Amino acid sequence: MLEAEQEKFILGVTSPYRYYDMSDEIQQQQKVSQALEYFIVQVNNIHLNQVQQAGETQPEKVESTSSNESSKETTNQTPTR
């Protein structure tokens, strides 16, 4: 997703990234700044989604690891007589 967003930014294929169609230099500079800001926001959103997904899957791994350890402890205990 990051590579795709980078290509959109470089090629200017979406309207937020189109800054070259302005005739006024001041407006063009403003549009460049807006395009860069939009790109940074998009990249941050992509990273945030990745971190959130990793955070959701990690507790499951911790739970399964702790349940496996507790089952190992119960099976490794020898009964005392």
HELIX and SHEET records of a PDB file:
HELIX    1   1 LEU A    2  LEU A   11  1                                  10    
HELIX    2   2 SER A   15  TYR A   17  5                                   3    
HELIX    3   3 GLU A   25  ASN A   76  1                                  52    
END                                                                             
